[in-house]
Amino acid sequence: MLLLLQILWETFSKETIDGCPYIALIFNMLSLAIEKNEISILMQQGKRSPHALRAQIPGSGQGLFVAKKMVELNGGIFSITTDDKIQKHQGIPYTKNTFKLYFKEFLEH
């Protein structure tokens, strides 16, 4: 199991941020549109997107807050970027959102 985890860890993209090596785990997904000006707001505890509220999607506004907090507690960086190309489904805007989790590279090779 440890070998499998190490192989997976080594296949993630490697980036350097402020001179420190990081492993980047990147998720691209078509999901509810996130406006650029609401990214930092949605990473606060209890905050929900107006699109999620309008679509009546259940939730408590904890998901992005918890994800960001867990990454940061492990010395990492959590970021979101969003595409400007909006697709509407039943009047609700969707777009490609990219979630990047950067973890400091601790494993020896």
Secondary structure in CASP SS format (residue, H / E / C, confidence):
PFRMAT SS
TARGET T0000
AUTHOR 0000-0000-0000
METHOD secondary structure of the structure
MODEL  1
M C 1.00
L H 1.00
L H 1.00
L H 1.00
L H 1.00
Q H 1.00
I H 1.00
L H 1.00
W H 1.00
E H 1.00
T H 1.00
F C 1.00
S E 1.00
K E 1.00
E E 1.00
T E 1.00
I E 1.00
D C 1.00
G C 1.00
C E 1.00
P E 1.00
Y E 1.00
I E 1.00
A E 1.00
L E 1.00
I E 1.00
F E 1.00
N E 1.00
M E 1.00
L E 1.00
S E 1.00
L E 1.00
A C 1.00
I C 1.00
E C 1.00
K H 1.00
N H 1.00
E H 1.00
I H 1.00
S H 1.00
I H 1.00
L H 1.00
M C 1.00
Q C 1.00
Q C 1.00
G C 1.00
K C 1.00
R C 1.00
S C 1.00
P H 1.00
H H 1.00
A H 1.00
L H 1.00
R H 1.00
A C 1.00
Q C 1.00
I C 1.00
P C 1.00
G C 1.00
S C 1.00
G C 1.00
Q C 1.00
G H 1.00
L H 1.00
F H 1.00
V H 1.00
A H 1.00
K H 1.00
K H 1.00
M H 1.00
V H 1.00
E H 1.00
L H 1.00
N C 1.00
G C 1.00
G C 1.00
I E 1.00
F E 1.00
S E 1.00
I E 1.00
T E 1.00
T E 1.00
D C 1.00
D C 1.00
K C 1.00
I C 1.00
Q E 1.00
K E 1.00
H E 1.00
Q C 1.00
G C 1.00
I E 1.00
P E 1.00
Y E 1.00
T E 1.00
K E 1.00
N E 1.00
T E 1.00
F E 1.00
K E 1.00
L E 1.00
Y E 1.00
F E 1.00
K E 1.00
E C 1.00
F C 1.00
L C 1.00
E C 1.00
H C 1.00
END
